[in-house]
């Protein structure tokens, strides 16, 4: 009788652990994924010492523990269009950004719900650092960082609204 009670108790504990783990996983990922289509909100964004883009649309098709896949289409302050893409891991190693005006590589790492990056140019010089996070309600994606421009080092905050 005691063996049967112990066996039932073990099964119940296992079921509770599975339920708790799935609940935690669902809660940890809810509102945190950047997968989707995003539009730059220029009124909420700030670009120190550099012209703001006229428009940017960011499409994220993968955002998980193993990697990122995104494409960015925009128009700079002069109206000149641009397109960049990344499809790779978040392993801290440098991988190419396709379509960048100047050849560059990026290294992504994750810590909880924050993704950080470092961009290097073709000479290996660091030209940008930053981090991104999705708001708890999943409606806003914020990128904050520092980049090197012809005018010197500039800080930026790019705020995107989910579309």
C-alpha positions as CSV (number, residue, x, y, z in Angstrom):
1,X,0.0,0.0,0.0
2,X,2.8,2.4,0.9
3,X,4.6,1.5,-2.4
4,X,1.4,2.4,-4.3
5,X,1.1,5.7,-2.5
6,X,4.8,6.5,-3.1
7,X,4.4,5.6,-6.8
8,X,1.3,7.8,-7.2
9,X,3.1,10.6,-5.4
10,X,6.1,10.4,-7.7
11,X,3.8,10.5,-10.8
12,X,2.0,13.5,-9.3
13,X,5.3,15.3,-8.6
14,X,6.5,14.6,-12.2
15,X,3.2,15.9,-13.7
16,X,3.4,19.0,-11.5
17,X,7.0,19.6,-12.7
18,X,6.1,19.2,-16.3
19,X,3.1,21.6,-15.9
20,X,5.3,24.1,-14.1
21,X,8.0,23.9,-16.7
22,X,5.5,24.4,-19.6
23,X,3.9,27.3,-17.8
24,X,7.2,28.9,-17.1
25,X,8.3,28.5,-20.7
26,X,5.1,30.0,-22.0
27,X,5.4,32.9,-19.6
28,X,9.0,33.5,-20.4
29,X,8.3,33.7,-24.1
30,X,5.1,35.6,-24.0
31,X,5.5,39.2,-25.2
32,X,9.3,38.7,-25.5
33,X,9.7,37.5,-29.0
34,X,10.5,40.1,-31.7
35,X,9.1,37.9,-34.5
36,X,6.8,40.0,-36.6
37,X,6.8,43.2,-38.6
38,X,7.9,46.5,-37.0
39,X,7.8,50.2,-38.1
40,X,10.2,52.8,-36.7
41,X,8.3,55.4,-34.6
42,X,10.3,58.6,-35.2
43,X,8.5,60.5,-32.5
44,X,9.6,58.1,-29.8
45,X,13.1,57.6,-31.3
46,X,16.2,59.7,-30.8
47,X,19.4,60.0,-32.9
48,X,22.1,62.1,-31.3
49,X,24.4,64.0,-33.8
50,X,23.1,62.1,-36.8
51,X,20.2,62.4,-39.2
52,X,17.2,60.3,-38.4
53,X,16.0,57.9,-41.1
54,X,12.8,58.9,-43.0
55,X,11.5,55.4,-42.7
56,X,12.4,51.9,-41.5
57,X,10.6,48.6,-41.6
58,X,12.1,45.7,-39.7
59,X,10.9,42.1,-40.3
60,X,12.0,39.5,-37.8
61,X,11.2,35.9,-38.8
62,X,13.3,34.1,-36.1
63,X,14.0,35.2,-32.6
64,X,14.9,32.3,-30.2
65,X,17.7,31.0,-28.1
66,X,19.6,29.7,-31.1
67,X,19.5,32.6,-33.4
68,X,18.0,35.6,-35.2
69,X,16.8,36.2,-38.7
70,X,15.8,39.7,-39.7
71,X,15.6,42.1,-42.7
72,X,15.6,45.9,-42.5
73,X,14.4,48.1,-45.3
74,X,14.5,51.9,-45.0
75,X,15.2,55.3,-46.4
76,X,17.9,57.6,-44.9
77,X,17.4,61.3,-44.2
78,X,18.2,62.1,-47.9
79,X,15.6,59.5,-49.1
80,X,18.2,57.0,-50.3
81,X,16.9,53.5,-49.8
82,X,18.8,50.7,-48.0
83,X,18.3,47.0,-47.2
84,X,20.2,44.8,-44.7
85,X,19.7,41.2,-43.6
86,X,21.0,38.9,-40.9
87,X,20.4,35.1,-40.6
88,X,22.6,33.5,-38.0
89,X,23.3,32.4,-34.4
90,X,23.4,34.4,-31.2
91,X,26.7,32.8,-30.2
92,X,28.9,35.8,-29.7
93,X,30.9,35.1,-32.8
94,X,31.0,37.5,-35.8
95,X,28.8,36.8,-38.8
96,X,28.2,39.0,-41.9
97,X,25.4,41.5,-42.3
98,X,24.1,41.1,-45.9
99,X,23.4,44.3,-47.8
100,X,25.3,46.7,-45.5
101,X,26.6,49.7,-47.5
102,X,30.1,48.9,-46.0
103,X,31.1,45.3,-45.4
104,X,30.4,44.6,-41.7
105,X,29.9,41.7,-39.3
106,X,27.9,41.4,-36.1
107,X,28.1,39.3,-33.0
108,X,24.9,38.8,-31.0
109,X,24.5,37.4,-27.5
110,X,21.4,37.0,-25.3
111,X,20.9,37.5,-21.6
112,X,17.3,36.7,-20.5
113,X,15.0,38.9,-22.7
114,X,17.8,41.3,-23.9
115,X,19.8,40.8,-27.0
116,X,23.1,42.7,-27.3
117,X,25.3,43.2,-30.3
118,X,28.7,44.5,-31.5
119,X,29.3,45.5,-35.1
120,X,32.7,45.6,-36.7
121,X,33.7,47.1,-40.1
122,X,35.9,45.3,-42.6
123,X,39.1,46.4,-40.8
124,X,37.9,44.9,-37.5
125,X,37.2,48.2,-35.8
126,X,34.1,48.3,-33.6
127,X,31.6,50.7,-35.2
128,X,28.5,50.0,-33.2
129,X,27.3,48.4,-29.9
130,X,23.8,48.1,-28.6
131,X,21.0,46.1,-27.1
132,X,17.4,45.4,-27.9
133,X,14.4,44.4,-25.9
134,X,10.7,43.9,-26.4
135,X,8.2,45.5,-24.1
136,X,6.3,43.3,-21.6
137,X,3.1,43.8,-23.7
138,X,5.0,42.8,-26.9
139,X,4.0,45.9,-28.8
140,X,7.3,47.9,-28.7
141,X,10.8,46.9,-29.7
142,X,13.5,49.3,-28.5
143,X,17.1,49.3,-29.7
144,X,19.6,51.4,-27.8
145,X,23.2,51.8,-28.8
146,X,26.2,53.8,-29.8
147,X,27.5,54.1,-33.3
148,X,30.5,55.9,-35.0
149,X,29.5,58.5,-37.6
150,X,31.5,61.0,-39.6
151,X,30.6,63.5,-36.9
152,X,31.9,61.3,-34.1
153,X,30.4,58.8,-31.7
154,X,26.6,59.1,-31.4
155,X,24.0,57.5,-29.2
156,X,20.6,56.3,-30.5
157,X,17.3,55.0,-29.4
158,X,15.3,53.4,-32.1
159,X,11.7,52.6,-31.1
160,X,9.6,50.3,-33.3
161,X,5.9,49.6,-33.1
162,X,4.6,46.2,-33.9
163,X,2.5,46.1,-37.2
